[in-house]
Amino acid sequence: MGEARAISDWEGVPFECAPGLRLQAHERLSEVRLEALTRRVDKLEEMVERLERRLWVTVYGVVGVILAQAFQSVLLP
């Protein structure tokens, strides 16, 4: 088979077992998913901010048109 090693040869070598490796893989996968989710949330927040700016521009435009019509009706009876 293989040659026998003394216990002192294994000191400092981390013990890795299948459940521990599965747990590490699951933790890494969770980190990757969380990073992707965070990026998506950031993109959505950016899109909402742009939409909010467009909405305010539209509101100001409508108010401007209403005020212009009001002034026009006052100035030109």
C-alpha positions as CSV (number, residue, x, y, z in Angstrom):
1,M,0.0,0.0,0.0
2,G,1.7,3.2,1.0
3,E,4.3,4.0,3.5
4,A,3.3,4.6,7.1
5,R,3.8,8.1,8.3
6,A,4.3,9.3,11.8
7,I,1.7,11.5,13.5
8,S,4.2,14.3,13.6
9,D,4.3,14.3,9.8
10,W,0.6,15.3,9.7
11,E,0.9,18.2,12.2
12,G,0.0,21.6,10.6
13,V,-1.9,19.9,7.8
14,P,-5.6,20.9,8.0
15,F,-8.0,18.0,8.3
16,E,-10.5,18.1,5.5
17,C,-13.6,15.9,5.4
18,A,-16.4,15.7,3.0
19,P,-19.0,17.4,5.2
20,G,-16.6,20.2,5.9
21,L,-15.8,20.7,2.2
22,R,-19.5,20.7,1.4
23,L,-20.1,23.3,4.0
24,Q,-17.3,25.5,2.5
25,A,-18.7,25.1,-1.0
26,H,-22.1,26.0,0.3
27,E,-20.7,29.1,2.1
28,R,-18.9,30.2,-1.1
29,L,-22.0,29.7,-3.2
30,S,-24.0,31.7,-0.7
31,E,-21.4,34.5,-0.9
32,V,-21.5,34.5,-4.7
33,R,-25.3,34.6,-4.8
34,L,-25.3,37.4,-2.2
35,E,-22.9,39.4,-4.3
36,A,-25.0,38.9,-7.4
37,L,-28.1,39.9,-5.5
38,T,-26.4,43.0,-4.2
39,R,-25.4,44.0,-7.7
40,R,-29.0,43.5,-8.9
41,V,-30.4,45.6,-6.1
42,D,-27.9,48.4,-6.9
43,K,-28.9,48.4,-10.5
44,L,-32.6,48.5,-9.6
45,E,-32.0,51.4,-7.2
46,E,-30.1,53.3,-10.0
47,M,-33.0,52.6,-12.4
48,V,-35.5,53.9,-9.8
49,E,-33.5,57.1,-9.4
50,R,-33.5,57.7,-13.2
51,L,-37.2,57.0,-13.3
52,E,-37.8,59.4,-10.5
53,R,-35.8,62.1,-12.3
54,R,-37.9,61.6,-15.4
55,L,-41.1,61.8,-13.4
56,W,-40.1,65.1,-11.9
57,V,-39.1,66.5,-15.3
58,T,-42.6,65.5,-16.5
59,V,-44.3,67.1,-13.5
60,Y,-42.4,70.3,-14.0
61,G,-43.2,70.3,-17.7
62,V,-46.9,69.9,-17.1
63,V,-46.9,72.6,-14.4
64,G,-45.0,74.9,-16.8
65,V,-47.6,74.3,-19.6
66,I,-50.4,75.1,-17.2
67,L,-48.8,78.2,-15.9
68,A,-48.0,79.4,-19.5
69,Q,-51.6,78.9,-20.4
70,A,-52.8,80.8,-17.3
71,F,-50.5,83.7,-18.1
72,Q,-51.5,83.7,-21.7
73,S,-55.2,83.8,-20.8
74,V,-54.5,86.7,-18.4
75,L,-52.4,88.7,-20.8
76,L,-54.5,88.1,-23.9
77,P,-58.2,88.3,-22.9
